[in-house]
Amino acid sequence: MEVKGHSRSEEPEEIPVRSAECERNGYVYLFYRRSNCGESLHRQLKSILPIDHEWGDWEFFDENQHQKVCSRDPLHTHKENHSWNEGEVIKEATAGSEGSCKYQCTVCGMTRTEITPPTEHNHGLTHVVARDATCTEDGVSREYWICDQGEYACGIAFSDADATIEINPEEYVIPALGHDWGDWKVTKEATEKTAGLKTRECGRCHATLTEKLEKKTATAKVSGKQTAKMTAKGKKSLTISWNKIQGADGYDIFFAKCKKKTACKKIKTIKGNKTFKWTKPGLKKGTSYKAYVKAYVMKNGKKSYVNTSPMIHAYAGNIKGKYTNARSVILKNVKKGKLSLKKGKTFKIKAKVTKVKKNKKLMPGKHVKTVRYMTSNKNVATVSKSGKITAKGNGTCTITVYAHNGVSKSINVTVK
């Protein structure tokens, strides 16, 4: 039997160790075996070259570069500087303003804009001369030149005609003096039908200023004699009521405690001519108070009093010790409140005052007389402090007889 020797196979067997990747070698083992028995003779490590990148499209990376990324491994990138085109003018630079130009990368499409400086500027100068300030216009303390002519005037001011030294023109401004107005003089009087005019003149430049004077407010005819009364309401309030004065725009109420040196102060204004009663709350029971009412009209926005009632006195709660308020006035010798007299004749009124509390006395005379008298027209008839009527002239008038708190009776007097 013939024994054959060992021989090596011609093609080795490849056993992978590491696959090749982008930028990294791969390896395989080459195994050689005996061709007749398959026994391994030896092995050999073989290097495999890296495979090529699979690059994507170029894309923006930053303002200086773009990049492309390998699809096999996103950590593998390739960067290059942008490749700019010649640019597109967006705004032309002028002598007075900057311009702009837009550039685009021809590879990745990224754009950038650059500012282009103004072109050379030739100043168009205006000479501003020194001048004094007037009432309405600023003055200039010294001459200067300012670039304000032409399409691209820059507005810069210079102290010289060669435009070499820049200045701030506001430092040369002398403020306008303003008018030196005299007093107003009425040049056309206002009436109830037409507006007026008033004028004043500037003592420096003689300019004039004219303003309108509003029409005078038509004053309604005021008639009537103001009366008032004050009666207790409950224990701590007093109600003041008064008659209507024709043409009045309102009424002011004056009020105070009954003290010799205490003057009444205005405590309430009743606007309009429809309300004729008001109650003062929060008073002290058994305390005496005094009040009067003044009718007013408005003239050109100002209040003017036209009629004043007599002073009236009353106790809050109707009683103070042994004293009480008046309830009413009774005329003993005048029937139905009417009286007819011939001119020059006289008549003596006999009046009686009733009391709220019959067992009390009326308010003492140190406050005010128990009975007082008032005439609405002295040209027709007068009345004395004692109640004596004297007929003066033809016509009619009203004689009012009233007690300390204003409760009263009226006599219509006719003189023939």
C-alpha positions as CSV (number, residue, x, y, z in Angstrom):
1,M,0.0,0.0,0.0
2,E,1.4,3.3,-1.1
3,V,1.4,6.1,1.6
4,K,0.8,9.6,0.2
5,G,2.3,12.8,1.7
6,H,0.3,15.9,3.0
7,S,-0.3,18.8,0.6
8,R,-1.7,22.4,1.3
9,S,-5.0,23.4,-0.3
10,E,-4.8,26.2,-2.8
11,E,-7.7,28.4,-1.6
12,P,-7.6,29.3,2.1
13,E,-10.8,29.5,4.2
14,E,-11.7,33.0,5.3
15,I,-13.0,33.5,8.8
16,P,-14.3,37.2,9.5
17,V,-12.8,38.9,12.5
18,R,-14.1,42.5,12.0
19,S,-16.0,44.1,9.2
20,A,-14.6,47.0,7.3
21,E,-16.3,50.4,8.0
22,C,-16.0,54.0,6.9
23,E,-12.5,55.1,8.0
24,R,-11.7,51.7,9.7
25,N,-10.0,48.6,8.4
26,G,-11.6,45.2,8.6
27,Y,-9.9,41.8,9.3
28,V,-10.3,38.1,8.3
29,Y,-8.3,35.0,9.2
30,L,-7.1,32.9,6.3
31,F,-6.9,29.2,7.2
32,Y,-4.9,26.8,5.1
33,R,-5.6,23.0,5.4
34,R,-4.2,19.8,4.1
35,S,-5.9,19.0,0.8
36,N,-6.0,15.3,1.4
37,C,-7.2,15.2,5.1
38,G,-8.4,18.7,5.9
39,E,-6.0,19.1,8.8
40,S,-5.2,22.7,9.5
41,L,-1.7,23.6,8.6
42,H,-1.6,27.4,9.6
43,R,-3.6,30.6,9.7
44,Q,-2.9,34.2,8.5
45,L,-4.6,37.5,9.5
46,K,-5.5,39.6,6.6
47,S,-6.4,43.4,6.6
48,I,-9.4,44.7,4.6
49,L,-9.4,48.3,3.4
50,P,-12.1,50.8,4.8
51,I,-15.2,51.1,2.6
52,D,-16.2,54.4,1.0
53,H,-18.5,57.0,2.7
54,E,-22.0,57.3,1.5
55,W,-22.3,61.1,1.6
56,G,-25.7,63.0,1.7
57,D,-26.4,66.4,0.1
58,W,-24.6,69.6,1.2
59,E,-26.4,71.4,4.0
60,F,-25.9,74.6,6.1
61,F,-23.5,74.2,9.1
62,D,-22.7,77.8,10.3
63,E,-22.1,81.2,8.8
64,N,-18.7,80.2,7.4
65,Q,-19.2,76.5,6.3
66,H,-21.5,73.9,5.0
67,Q,-21.3,70.1,5.5
68,K,-22.4,66.7,4.3
69,V,-23.1,63.7,6.5
70,C,-22.3,60.0,5.8
71,S,-25.4,57.9,5.8
72,R,-23.4,55.0,7.3
73,D,-22.4,56.9,10.3
74,P,-23.8,60.4,11.1
75,L,-20.7,61.2,13.2
76,H,-18.7,61.2,9.9
77,T,-19.0,64.7,8.3
78,H,-17.2,66.7,5.7
79,K,-17.1,70.5,5.9
80,E,-16.1,73.1,3.4
81,N,-16.2,76.9,3.3
82,H,-19.2,78.6,1.7
83,S,-18.8,79.4,-2.0
84,W,-20.5,82.8,-2.4
85,N,-21.9,84.2,-5.6
86,E,-21.3,87.7,-6.8
87,G,-24.2,89.1,-4.8
88,E,-27.5,91.0,-5.5
89,V,-27.8,94.7,-4.6
90,I,-30.8,95.2,-2.3
91,K,-30.3,98.9,-1.7
92,E,-28.0,101.2,-3.4
93,A,-25.7,103.2,-1.2
94,T,-26.0,107.0,-1.5
95,A,-24.2,110.0,-0.3
96,G,-26.5,110.2,2.7
97,S,-27.2,106.6,3.5
98,E,-25.8,103.1,3.6
99,G,-26.7,100.4,1.1
100,S,-27.1,96.6,1.3
101,C,-26.1,93.6,-0.8
102,K,-27.4,90.0,-0.5
103,Y,-25.0,87.0,-1.2
104,Q,-25.9,83.3,-1.6
105,C,-23.8,80.1,-1.2
106,T,-23.9,78.3,-4.6
107,V,-23.5,74.9,-2.8
108,C,-25.9,74.9,0.2
109,G,-28.1,78.0,-0.6
110,M,-27.3,79.9,2.7
111,T,-27.7,83.7,2.3
112,R,-26.0,86.7,4.0
113,T,-26.5,90.4,3.8
114,E,-23.7,93.0,4.0
115,I,-24.0,96.7,4.6
116,T,-22.3,98.9,2.0
117,P,-21.0,102.3,3.2
118,P,-22.4,105.6,1.9
119,T,-20.8,107.0,-1.1
120,E,-18.8,110.2,-0.9
121,H,-21.0,113.2,0.2
122,N,-20.7,116.8,-1.0
123,H,-22.3,119.1,1.5
124,G,-25.0,121.5,0.3
125,L,-24.6,124.3,2.8
126,T,-26.9,127.0,3.9
127,H,-25.5,130.0,5.7
128,V,-27.4,130.8,9.0
129,V,-26.7,134.3,10.1
130,A,-26.7,135.6,13.7
131,R,-29.9,137.3,14.7
132,D,-31.8,138.5,17.8
133,A,-34.7,136.5,19.3
134,T,-38.2,137.9,18.8
135,C,-41.4,137.3,20.6
136,T,-42.3,134.3,18.5
137,E,-39.0,133.1,16.9
138,D,-35.7,131.9,18.3
139,G,-32.5,133.9,17.8
140,V,-29.0,132.7,16.8
141,S,-26.0,133.8,18.9
142,R,-23.4,133.4,16.0
143,E,-23.4,132.4,12.4
144,Y,-22.9,128.8,11.2
145,W,-23.4,126.6,8.1
146,I,-25.7,123.6,7.8
147,C,-26.0,120.9,5.2
148,D,-29.7,120.9,4.3
149,Q,-29.7,121.2,0.5
150,G,-30.0,118.5,-2.1
151,E,-31.5,115.0,-2.0
152,Y,-28.9,113.6,0.4
153,A,-28.6,116.5,2.8
154,C,-27.1,115.2,6.0
155,G,-28.2,117.9,8.5
156,I,-24.7,118.4,10.0
157,A,-23.8,121.9,11.1
158,F,-20.4,123.5,10.8
159,S,-18.8,126.6,12.2
160,D,-17.0,127.4,9.0
161,A,-18.0,127.7,5.3
162,D,-15.5,124.9,4.4
163,A,-17.4,122.4,6.5
164,T,-14.4,121.3,8.5
165,I,-15.5,121.9,12.1
166,E,-18.8,120.2,13.2
167,I,-20.9,122.0,15.8
168,N,-24.2,121.5,17.7
169,P,-26.5,124.3,16.4
170,E,-28.7,124.0,19.5
171,E,-25.9,125.6,21.5
172,Y,-26.3,128.7,19.4
173,V,-30.1,129.1,20.0
174,I,-31.5,132.1,21.8
175,P,-35.0,131.1,23.0
176,A,-38.0,133.2,21.7
177,L,-38.8,136.0,24.2
178,G,-42.6,135.4,24.3
179,H,-45.2,138.2,24.1
180,D,-45.2,141.0,26.6
181,W,-49.0,141.3,26.8
182,G,-50.7,144.4,28.2
183,D,-54.0,144.5,30.0
184,W,-57.3,143.3,28.4
185,K,-59.4,146.1,26.9
186,V,-63.1,145.5,26.0
187,T,-63.5,146.5,22.3
188,K,-67.1,145.3,22.0
189,E,-69.5,145.0,25.0
190,A,-71.4,141.7,25.3
191,T,-75.1,141.9,25.5
192,E,-77.8,139.3,26.1
193,K,-78.1,138.9,22.3
194,T,-74.6,139.2,21.0
195,A,-71.1,138.2,22.2
196,G,-68.5,140.8,22.9
197,L,-64.7,141.1,22.3
198,K,-61.7,141.9,24.4
199,T,-58.2,142.7,23.0
200,R,-54.7,143.1,24.4
201,E,-51.4,144.2,22.7
202,C,-47.8,143.1,23.0
203,G,-45.7,145.9,24.2
204,R,-42.7,144.6,22.3
205,C,-43.9,143.6,18.8
206,H,-47.4,145.2,18.9
207,A,-49.1,141.9,18.0
208,T,-52.7,141.8,19.2
209,L,-54.7,139.0,20.8
210,T,-58.5,139.0,20.7
211,E,-60.9,136.8,22.7
212,K,-64.6,136.4,22.7
213,L,-66.7,137.6,25.6
214,E,-69.7,135.3,26.2
215,K,-73.2,136.7,25.9
216,K,-74.6,138.1,29.1
217,T,-77.0,135.8,30.9
218,A,-80.5,137.0,30.6
219,T,-81.7,137.8,34.1
220,A,-85.2,136.7,35.0
221,K,-87.3,139.4,36.7
222,V,-87.1,138.8,40.5
223,S,-90.2,139.5,42.6
224,G,-91.4,138.7,46.0
225,K,-90.3,139.2,49.6
226,Q,-88.3,136.3,51.2
227,T,-89.8,134.8,54.3
228,A,-88.9,131.6,56.2
229,K,-90.0,129.5,59.1
230,M,-88.3,126.9,61.3
231,T,-90.3,124.2,63.0
232,A,-89.3,121.2,65.2
233,K,-89.3,117.7,63.6
234,G,-89.0,115.1,66.2
235,K,-86.6,115.8,69.1
236,K,-83.3,116.4,67.2
237,S,-84.2,118.0,63.9
238,L,-85.5,121.3,62.6
239,T,-87.3,121.8,59.3
240,I,-86.7,125.1,57.5
241,S,-89.2,126.1,54.8
242,W,-89.5,129.3,52.8
243,N,-91.6,131.0,50.1
244,K,-90.8,131.0,46.4
245,I,-89.1,134.1,44.9
246,Q,-90.0,134.5,41.3
247,G,-86.9,134.4,39.0
248,A,-84.6,133.0,41.7
249,D,-82.0,130.3,40.6
250,G,-81.7,128.8,44.1
251,Y,-81.5,129.3,47.8
252,D,-78.8,129.3,50.4
253,I,-79.6,128.3,54.0
254,F,-77.6,129.9,56.9
255,F,-77.7,128.3,60.3
256,A,-76.1,128.4,63.8
257,K,-76.8,128.0,67.5
258,C,-78.4,130.9,69.3
259,K,-75.5,132.7,70.7
260,K,-75.0,136.5,70.6
261,K,-71.6,136.4,69.0
262,T,-72.1,133.4,66.8
263,A,-72.8,134.2,63.2
264,C,-74.8,131.9,60.9
265,K,-72.8,130.0,58.4
266,K,-74.1,128.7,55.0
267,I,-74.8,125.0,55.5
268,K,-76.9,124.1,52.5
269,T,-77.5,125.2,48.9
270,I,-80.8,124.4,47.2
271,K,-80.4,124.7,43.4
272,G,-83.3,125.5,41.2
273,N,-86.7,127.0,42.1
274,K,-88.8,123.9,42.9
275,T,-87.7,122.9,46.4
276,F,-88.7,125.1,49.4
277,K,-88.0,122.9,52.4
278,W,-85.0,121.3,54.1
279,T,-84.4,119.5,57.4
280,K,-81.3,119.9,59.5
281,P,-80.8,116.6,61.5
282,G,-78.5,115.7,64.4
283,L,-79.3,118.6,66.7
284,K,-79.4,118.7,70.5
285,K,-82.9,118.6,72.0
286,G,-83.8,121.7,74.0
287,T,-81.2,123.9,72.3
288,S,-82.2,127.1,70.5
289,Y,-81.0,127.6,66.9
290,K,-81.2,130.5,64.5
291,A,-81.4,130.6,60.7
292,Y,-82.2,132.6,57.6
293,V,-82.6,132.0,53.9
294,K,-81.1,133.9,51.0
295,A,-82.4,133.7,47.4
296,Y,-79.9,134.1,44.6
297,V,-79.6,134.4,40.8
298,M,-76.7,133.4,38.6
299,K,-75.2,136.3,36.5
300,N,-72.4,135.4,34.1
301,G,-71.5,132.3,36.1
302,K,-71.5,134.2,39.5
303,K,-74.0,134.0,42.3
304,S,-75.8,137.2,43.3
305,Y,-78.1,137.4,46.3
306,V,-81.4,139.1,45.5
307,N,-83.5,138.6,48.7
308,T,-83.0,137.6,52.4
309,S,-85.5,136.4,54.9
310,P,-85.6,137.8,58.5
311,M,-83.7,135.8,61.1
312,I,-85.8,133.0,62.6
313,H,-85.3,131.2,66.0
314,A,-86.6,127.9,67.3
315,Y,-86.0,125.1,69.8
316,A,-85.1,121.6,68.7
317,G,-87.7,119.3,70.2
318,N,-90.1,122.4,70.7
319,I,-89.2,122.9,74.4
320,K,-86.4,124.3,76.4
321,G,-87.1,124.4,80.1
322,K,-90.1,126.7,80.6
323,Y,-90.1,128.0,77.0
324,T,-91.7,126.6,73.8
325,N,-91.9,127.4,70.1
326,A,-94.8,129.4,68.4
327,R,-97.5,127.3,66.8
328,S,-99.4,130.0,64.8
329,V,-100.3,133.7,64.5
330,I,-103.9,134.9,64.9
331,L,-105.1,138.3,63.5
332,K,-107.8,139.6,65.9
333,N,-108.9,142.6,63.9
334,V,-108.4,141.7,60.3
335,K,-111.1,139.6,58.5
336,K,-110.1,137.1,55.9
337,G,-106.6,138.5,55.7
338,K,-107.7,141.6,53.7
339,L,-107.5,145.3,54.5
340,S,-108.4,148.4,52.4
341,L,-107.1,151.8,53.3
342,K,-107.2,155.3,51.8
343,K,-103.9,157.0,51.1
344,G,-102.5,158.6,54.3
345,K,-104.7,156.5,56.7
346,T,-103.3,154.1,59.3
347,F,-104.3,150.9,60.9
348,K,-103.0,149.1,64.1
349,I,-102.7,145.3,63.8
350,K,-103.8,143.3,66.8
351,A,-102.1,139.9,66.7
352,K,-101.8,136.9,69.0
353,V,-99.2,134.1,68.9
354,T,-100.3,130.6,70.0
355,K,-97.8,128.2,71.6
356,V,-96.9,124.6,70.9
357,K,-97.1,123.8,74.6
358,K,-99.8,125.9,76.2
359,N,-98.3,125.8,79.7
360,K,-95.0,127.1,78.5
361,K,-93.8,130.6,77.6
362,L,-92.7,131.8,74.2
363,M,-89.0,132.3,73.5
364,P,-87.8,135.3,75.5
365,G,-87.1,138.7,73.8
366,K,-83.3,138.5,74.2
367,H,-83.4,136.3,71.1
368,V,-85.9,138.2,69.0
369,K,-89.3,140.0,69.4
370,T,-92.3,137.8,69.8
371,V,-94.1,139.5,66.9
372,R,-92.5,141.2,63.9
373,Y,-93.9,142.9,60.8
374,M,-92.8,143.2,57.2
375,T,-94.1,144.9,54.1
376,S,-93.6,143.7,50.5
377,N,-93.8,147.2,49.1
378,K,-93.0,150.3,51.1
379,N,-94.3,152.6,48.3
380,V,-97.8,151.2,48.9
381,A,-97.8,150.7,52.7
382,T,-95.3,150.7,55.5
383,V,-95.6,148.9,58.9
384,S,-93.9,149.9,62.2
385,K,-92.3,147.6,64.8
386,S,-95.5,147.9,66.8
387,G,-97.7,146.8,63.9
388,K,-99.0,150.2,62.7
389,I,-99.8,150.2,59.0
390,T,-99.6,153.5,57.1
391,A,-101.0,153.8,53.6
392,K,-98.5,155.5,51.3
393,G,-99.6,155.2,47.6
394,N,-102.2,153.5,45.4
395,G,-101.7,149.8,44.8
396,T,-101.5,146.5,46.7
397,C,-98.9,145.0,48.9
398,T,-98.6,142.2,51.5
399,I,-98.0,142.9,55.2
400,T,-96.6,139.8,57.0
401,V,-97.0,139.2,60.7
402,Y,-94.6,136.6,62.0
403,A,-93.5,135.0,65.3
404,H,-89.9,134.3,66.4
405,N,-89.7,131.0,64.5
406,G,-91.2,132.4,61.3
407,V,-94.8,131.1,61.6
408,S,-96.9,133.9,60.1
409,K,-100.1,135.4,58.8
410,S,-100.4,137.7,55.8
411,I,-102.6,140.7,55.2
412,N,-103.3,141.8,51.6
413,V,-103.5,145.6,51.8
414,T,-105.1,147.7,49.1
415,V,-104.5,151.5,49.1
416,K,-106.9,153.7,47.1
